[in-house]
Amino acid sequence: MLTILSTKDPAVTVPDHRDGEPFGPPGVAYKSWEPLAKAFEGPPVPLQFVPQFWLNPEDVAGRVRDTTNRCRLNGCCGLDGMNGPNQQCACGAEVGTLQSDCWTAHIFVPEPDATEWCDG
């Protein structure tokens, strides 16, 4: 179960982007109206859509896996997420982008056209 916090809410403090560390605590997602690439310093990435949901990768562990498209599995010590969606569900659909490299915050951003939020 995830608690979704809006970055538009002035009472919400968005966690810092710390290289090599998970973005935010497990169980909490952040809904942002600013793309990840613009919210934090760094090179531009394909994550230009809004709104975006920013999740701790622990919240999707065991539910997604690396894509079979090897061109999207770049990185140094993990995945840099710079080449588009790199995570897929069991059916093979690409469902989001995982950044887990030493020079990125560890974060999962679901693809809006491939995922749906359900109350559970």
N, C-alpha and C positions, 0 to 999 in steps of 0.2 A: 504494500500500500504506500502510495506517495502523497505527501503534502505538497501542493503546488502553491508557490508564493509568486506574486507579481512584482516585477522590478519597477512597476509604476507606483507601487505603494510606498509612500515615504517612510513608513515604519519598517520596511524590509531592508536589511543590510545584505547586499550581495557579497558573497565571499570573494576574497582576493584571488587573482589568477597567479598561482604559484607553480613554477615549472616542476614537473615530476611528482606533483601531489594531486590527489583527488580534488575536484572542484565541488565544494560543499559537502555536507554530511550525507550519509546514506539515508534514504527515505524522504529527502526533500528535493523537489525539482523547482527550478526557477523559470518563469515565463517571461521572456524578454521581447521587447519591441525594437531592439537594436541587434543587428547580426553579431554573432560572436567575433567575427573578423574585425568589426569596428569597435566593439566593446573593450577589446584588449589590444595592446600593441602586438605586432607580428605581421608576417607576410599575408597577403590576401588569400583567402581560401574559398572553395565553392559554397560555403555556408552563408549565402547572402539573403536568404528568405527571412521574413518575419510574419507572425511571431515565431519565436524559437523556444523550445523547452530545453533547459540545460540540466542534465542528470549526472549524478555520481555513477561511474561505470559499475560499481557494485550492485546497483539497482537493476541492471540488465544482465549480470553475470549468469551464465547458464541458460539464458533465454535467446541470446544472439551468438553468432559465431562469425569469424572472418569470411569475407566474400571469396568466391572462387576467382574473381577478377584480380589477378596478381598485380596489375598496374595500379591498383588502389591500396596496396599493402606496403607502402613506403614508410621509411622511418629509420631512426638510428638505433634506439633501444626499445622502441615500441612502434606504434602507428602514429604518423603525424597528421593524418586526416586531410591532407592537402589535395587529394585527387578524387574527391567525391565520396559517396557512401561506401563504407568498407565493412559494414556489418549486415548480416542477413539472418532471417529467421529460418526455422526448420524447413519451410516450404521453398526456400531459395530466394525469396523476395528481398531486395536490398531495403533495409528499414532504417538505416541511420549511419552516422559518422562517429567513430570513436577516435579520440585523440588520447594517446597513452605514451607519448614519447618523453624523453628526458628534458626536452626544451619546450614542452607544452604542459598546460594543466591537463590532468586526466579527466576527461569529460565525454559524455555521450549526448549527441544531438539527433533526435529522431527526424526522419524525413516526413514532412507534413502530408505529402501525397500518398505515402505508403503506410502510415500508422494512424491509429485512432485511439483516443483516450476513452476508456470505459470506466464507469463507476463499478467498483467491485466490492 
